[in-house]
Amino acid sequence: MMMNGLFDVKRSERRLCYCALMRNITIAVDDDTYKRARMAAAERDTSLSALVKAYLEQLASHETETERLKRQEREIRSRIAAFTASDRLSREDLHKSPFG
């Protein structure tokens, strides 16, 4: 028996064995959109289903705005934690007038 990604391949019997749960979805599009999408898939030598799946995977893999903001906040907070006031201006220098 040879293991090959999502397949459990036997020389005597070739069968497909899904190792991950796959969800089916149904979408509704107008006829023109459907035809154009089928042509785009054919031009890429793939199926419409594979094209939609790739798009959804790419969409889901991006960092959301909330995730991006949380990551930025963690980065900023880590820099603030390393902040020491003693490395800055003294109180007198801070309040000196720039005009003399």
Secondary structure as UniProt FT lines:
FT   STRAND          2..4
FT   TURN            5..6
FT   STRAND          7..9
FT   STRAND          14..16
FT   HELIX           31..43
FT   TURN            44..45
FT   HELIX           48..61
FT   HELIX           65..81
FT   HELIX           85..87
FT   HELIX           91..95
FT   TURN            98..99
//
